[in-house]
């Protein structure tokens, strides 16, 4: 393409920008692992839904079972909603402290298979709460890294990325990712978590993490998006755009007014007005 053609294409992209894709977590739609929330996502006007891999107390497999996987595939197709990612829940009373529980690797390998089966390429793996990595604990870090190196082999075969949501800084996250050494383990960035825990400044962290970011949560505590809070939304939007982020913006938002549909629509509208897809390089 010549210079004139590139200029025309650039102007066309500015007039007709690619719309951002907005999803929402199923737990904020009312209940984890509930296939009926796919239809609710459509009613709100979302593009996608993040579904939870749950571990029922009765031992039933849920999304690790083919019947439930088929229900999700059917619901997504019928409602025109994409399953943007699979979120790992806590396995009932067992819990999932990833650096101490020997069952964690098996559960993660099953999660990779479940993600592929329901048609998503991203898994949210929360490295927080009981699974928070303490970087000063070398054994904790080494155990987690060793497990993730093995799980990454399954992710690569399935074409899936396991994205870590952490409470640690970008620098520490990069140290862990570099030790794992796989393009199939990345970052699930939650700017509010990082800001609230004073683990870093999101506008500065996003460029550091760059292409390692595979998906993001967008939330504003107990408030609607755009209301005064911790985050510099315009600055954060520009940071994501600067790294060429073209992935999903997934609402992890509540309903301050009590009207879930109305509040979620307002939050989705804010994301679509504030965030922009970068031009293709």
C-alpha positions in Angstrom: 0.0 0.0 0.0 1.4 3.4 -1.0 1.5 6.5 1.3 -1.8 7.8 -0.2 -3.5 4.5 0.3 -2.3 4.3 3.9 -3.5 7.8 4.7 -7.0 6.9 3.3 -7.1 3.7 5.3 -6.0 5.6 8.4 -8.8 8.2 8.0 -11.4 5.4 7.4 -10.2 3.6 10.6 -10.7 6.9 12.5 -14.2 7.3 11.1 -15.2 3.6 11.6 -13.2 2.3 14.5 -13.4 -1.3 15.4 -15.7 -1.6 18.4 -14.3 -2.8 21.7 -15.7 -6.1 22.9 -17.3 -6.0 26.3 -18.0 -9.1 28.4 -19.0 -9.6 32.0 -18.3 -12.1 34.7 -21.0 -14.7 35.4 -20.7 -14.1 39.2 -21.6 -10.5 38.7 -24.5 -11.5 36.6 -25.9 -13.4 39.6 -24.3 -16.8 39.9 -21.1 -18.7 39.0 -21.5 -21.6 36.7 -25.1 -20.8 35.7 -25.7 -21.3 32.0 -28.9 -19.1 32.1 -26.6 -16.1 32.6 -25.7 -16.3 28.9 -29.2 -15.2 27.9 -28.9 -12.4 30.5 -25.7 -11.2 28.9 -27.6 -10.9 25.6 -30.4 -9.0 27.3 -28.0 -6.4 28.7 -26.4 -6.0 25.3 -23.0 -7.5 26.1 -20.7 -9.1 23.5 -19.5 -11.9 25.8 -19.5 -13.6 29.2 -16.8 -15.0 31.4 -17.9 -18.3 32.8 -16.8 -20.0 35.9 -15.3 -23.5 36.2 -16.8 -24.4 39.6 -16.4 -27.5 41.7 -19.8 -28.4 43.3 -19.8 -29.8 46.8 -21.6 -33.0 45.6 -18.6 -33.9 43.4 -20.4 -33.4 40.1 -18.0 -32.4 37.3 -19.9 -29.3 36.0 -17.9 -27.7 33.2 -15.4 -30.6 33.4 -18.3 -32.7 32.1 -19.3 -32.9 28.4 -23.0 -32.4 29.1 -22.6 -29.0 30.7 -20.0 -28.1 28.1 -22.6 -28.8 25.4 -25.2 -26.6 27.3 -22.8 -23.7 27.2 -22.0 -24.1 23.5 -25.7 -24.2 22.7 -26.6 -21.2 24.9 -23.8 -19.2 23.4 -24.8 -20.0 19.8 -28.5 -19.4 20.4 -27.9 -16.0 22.1 -25.1 -14.7 19.9 -22.9 -14.4 22.9 -19.2 -15.3 22.9 -17.6 -17.1 25.9 -14.7 -14.7 26.3 -12.9 -16.7 28.9 -13.1 -19.4 31.6 -12.4 -18.4 35.2 -11.1 -20.8 37.7 -13.2 -21.0 40.8 -12.3 -22.4 44.2 -12.9 -26.2 44.3 -15.4 -26.3 47.2 -14.0 -27.3 50.6 -10.7 -28.3 48.9 -9.9 -24.8 47.8 -7.0 -24.2 45.4 -3.8 -22.9 47.0 -1.8 -23.4 43.8 1.7 -23.6 45.5 0.7 -26.2 48.1 -2.1 -28.3 46.8 -0.9 -31.3 44.7 -4.3 -31.5 43.0 -3.9 -28.1 41.4 -2.0 -29.2 38.4 -4.6 -31.8 37.5 -7.4 -29.3 37.9 -5.7 -26.8 35.7 -5.1 -29.4 33.0 -8.8 -30.2 33.1 -9.6 -26.5 32.9 -7.5 -26.3 29.7 -9.6 -29.1 28.2 -12.9 -27.4 29.3 -11.9 -24.1 27.8 -11.1 -25.7 24.4 -14.4 -27.6 24.6 -16.6 -24.5 25.1 -14.7 -22.5 22.5 -12.6 -20.0 24.4 -8.8 -19.5 24.3 -8.3 -17.6 27.6 -8.4 -18.9 31.1 -8.4 -16.6 34.2 -6.2 -18.1 36.9 -6.5 -16.1 40.1 -3.1 -15.9 41.9 -4.5 -14.1 44.9 -6.3 -14.8 48.2 -5.2 -18.2 49.4 -3.1 -18.6 46.2 -1.3 -15.2 46.5 2.3 -15.7 45.6 4.7 -14.3 48.2 7.8 -13.3 46.2 10.0 -13.4 49.3 9.2 -17.2 49.7 11.5 -18.9 47.2 9.9 -22.3 47.7 6.5 -21.0 47.0 7.6 -19.3 43.8 9.6 -22.4 42.7 6.7 -24.8 43.3 4.3 -22.6 41.3 6.7 -22.1 38.4 7.4 -25.8 38.2 3.7 -26.6 38.1 2.9 -24.0 35.5 5.8 -25.1 33.2 4.0 -28.5 33.0 0.5 -27.1 32.6 1.8 -24.8 29.9 2.5 -27.8 27.7 -1.2 -28.7 27.8 -2.2 -25.1 27.1 0.0 -25.0 24.1 -1.4 -28.1 22.6 -4.9 -26.8 23.1 -4.2 -23.3 21.8 -5.2 -21.8 25.1 -3.5 -19.1 27.2 -3.6 -19.3 31.0 -3.7 -15.7 32.2 -2.6 -14.9 35.8 -4.6 -12.4 37.8 -2.2 -11.3 40.6 -1.8 -9.0 43.6 1.9 -8.5 42.8 3.7 -5.8 40.8 4.3 -5.9 37.1 8.0 -6.4 37.8 7.4 -9.5 40.0 4.8 -10.8 37.6 7.4 -10.6 34.8 9.9 -12.5 36.9 7.5 -15.4 37.3 6.5 -15.4 33.6 10.1 -15.4 32.5 10.8 -18.4 34.8 7.8 -20.3 33.3 9.0 -19.4 29.9 5.8 -20.0 27.8 3.8 -17.8 25.6 0.8 -19.8 26.8 1.0 -18.3 30.3 0.3 -14.6 30.4 -1.5 -11.9 32.5 -5.1 -11.2 33.3 -4.8 -7.6 34.3 -7.1 -6.1 37.0 -6.1 -2.5 37.4 -8.3 -1.8 40.4 -6.9 -4.8 42.3 -3.3 -3.6 41.8 -4.2 0.0 42.7 -6.2 -0.9 45.7 -3.4 -3.1 47.1 -0.8 -0.5 46.2 1.1 -3.1 44.2 1.8 -0.6 41.4 0.5 2.3 39.3 -1.6 0.7 36.5 -1.0 3.4 33.9 2.8 2.6 34.3 2.4 -1.1 34.7 0.4 -1.8 31.5 3.3 -0.7 29.2 5.7 -2.9 31.2 3.5 -6.0 30.8 2.7 -5.2 27.2 1.8 -8.2 25.0 1.8 -10.4 28.1 -1.7 -9.0 28.9 -4.3 -11.3 27.3 -7.5 -10.1 29.0 -8.6 -7.4 31.5 -11.2 -6.8 34.2 -12.8 -3.4 34.4 -14.4 -2.4 37.7 -15.0 0.5 40.0 -15.5 -1.0 43.5 -19.1 -0.5 44.6 -19.7 2.3 42.2 -20.6 2.6 38.5 -17.8 3.0 36.1 -16.9 6.6 35.5 -17.9 7.7 39.0 -15.0 9.1 41.1 -12.7 6.3 42.2 -9.1 5.1 42.3 -8.4 4.8 38.6 -7.4 7.2 35.9 -9.7 5.7 33.2 -8.6 7.9 30.2 -5.0 7.3 31.1 -5.6 3.5 31.5 -7.5 3.4 28.2 -4.5 5.1 26.4 -2.1 2.7 28.1 -4.0 -0.3 26.8 -4.2 1.2 23.4 -0.4 2.0 23.4 0.5 -1.7 23.8 -1.8 -2.7 20.9 -4.3 -4.4 23.2 -7.2 -5.7 21.1 -8.7 -8.1 23.6 -11.9 -8.2 25.7 -12.8 -5.7 28.4 -14.6 -7.8 31.0 -16.9 -6.1 33.5 -16.5 -7.3 37.1 -19.1 -4.8 38.3 -22.0 -4.8 40.8 -25.4 -3.0 40.7 -25.4 0.0 43.0 -29.0 0.9 42.1 -30.3 -2.6 42.4 -31.2 -2.7 38.7 -28.6 -5.1 37.3 -29.6 -4.7 33.7 -29.6 -0.9 33.8 -26.3 -0.6 35.7 -24.6 -3.2 33.6 -25.7 -1.4 30.4 -24.4 1.9 31.8 -21.0 0.3 32.6 -20.8 -1.3 29.2 -21.6 2.1 27.6 -18.8 3.7 29.6 -16.3 1.1 28.4 -17.3 1.5 24.8 -17.0 5.3 25.0 -13.7 5.4 27.0 -11.7 2.5 25.5 -10.6 2.2 21.8 -9.2 -0.5 19.7 -5.7 0.4 18.4 -5.2 0.6 14.6 -3.9 -2.6 13.1 -0.2 -2.5 12.4 
